[in-house]
Amino acid sequence: MWVWTFMWPKYSGSPDLCALLSCSKVTSVSNVLKNFEAIPSFAAPSGGRLSDSMVAEFEEAGVLVLRDFVSTKACDALRARAAELVAEFDPSDVRSVFSTTEQTQLDDDYFIESGDKIRFFLESDAFADDGNLRQEKEHCLNKMGHAMHDLDPVFDGFSRNPDLAEVAKRVGFTDPVILQSMYIFKPPNIGGEVVCHQDSTYIYTEPESCVGFWFALEDATLENGCMQFIPGGHKMPLKQRNYRGSDGKLVTETLDDSPWPEENKLPAEAPAGTLVIFDGRSPHLSAANRSSKSRHAYTLHVIDGGCHYPASNWLQRSEDLPLRGFAEG
Ligand SMILES: O=C(O)CCC(=O)C(=O)O
């Protein structure tokens, strides 16, 4: 595959975002982890117009929950479209699994080439010993990614909700572009654990600008493996960098091997329609789903188009599919 690497100039803009996301990083864990009792949570403001206090809470905690950001109807429509795409997918074509606990995944070309495609990734427990899927196809998928927002009209429409453009502006973006989309199935019984990580490890810009926009399409609870965050942890250093090595294979370099202060993690239980936004350095995880309920979610990772995007990042796109922001149709 011909790979286009971004030709962005060295960082020249977005001073607000720089101040918000990068320049204020401090290193002492005890200085940054305050006694958060809960993750800041609000009813979604009209038109995505975050108030100054919402923005201040986002800056402090690195994560913000906005309830009822999208309608149940919109969530159901996205789930229905995902189900159509899943119906067209033949699992015997691919046995690729996605697991942040398995290095083997990182060597998988199927994953590395998925930045400008719609591809399916199975759960590591998808197959029974006899080689057959353990449960129905949709309930064996870990995720679908990473360019539905640019390749599928229904996903495009959901992703380019004008309220999101306003949220992005209010958290400091001057030129937000949607780098990747993921539909996360977190299926019943076998939904895999996502270990604690920072998204800027994988979605790295100079300066760092990644922000995650995570939508609950079904109720996410502790029982079915909701997202959990270490509030304030976004002020800690970046612990790992993942990149393409000289042989083209992905490596994850550890920059700081101190353990995550997981005793400070808090759940972000989220009824369907909730949007959770989080800083690219915000440490987060989700436990395995051993319940009988799935936990579908859709997530967008947004970076600032003014920042430098290294050619060594795993996600590279063809020049036929340039990055777009929220507002363009
Ligand atoms: O949905 C999950 O459980 C994990 C999602 C995640 O880590 C992300 O969107 O960055």
The ligand as a Tripos MOL2 file, in Angstrom:
@<TRIPOS>MOLECULE
LIG
   10     9     1     0     0
SMALL
NO_CHARGES

@<TRIPOS>ATOM
      1 O1        -13.9890    1.7990   25.1510 O.co2     1 LIG1
      2 C1        -13.0420    1.3160   25.7700 C.2       1 LIG1
      3 O2        -13.1780    0.4200   26.5910 O.co2     1 LIG1
      4 C2        -11.6350    1.8390   25.5650 C.3       1 LIG1
      5 C3        -11.6000    2.9910   24.6090 C.3       1 LIG1
      6 C4        -10.3070    3.7130   24.5960 C.2       1 LIG1
      7 O3         -9.3380    3.3690   25.2300 O.2       1 LIG1
      8 C5        -10.2300    4.9330   23.7780 C.2       1 LIG1
      9 O4        -11.1990    5.2810   23.0950 O.co2     1 LIG1
     10 O5         -9.1700    5.5900   23.8180 O.co2     1 LIG1
@<TRIPOS>BOND
     1     1     2 2
     2     2     3 1
     3     2     4 1
     4     4     5 1
     5     5     6 1
     6     6     7 2
     7     6     8 1
     8     8     9 2
     9     8    10 1
@<TRIPOS>SUBSTRUCTURE
     1 LIG1         1 GROUP 0 **** ****
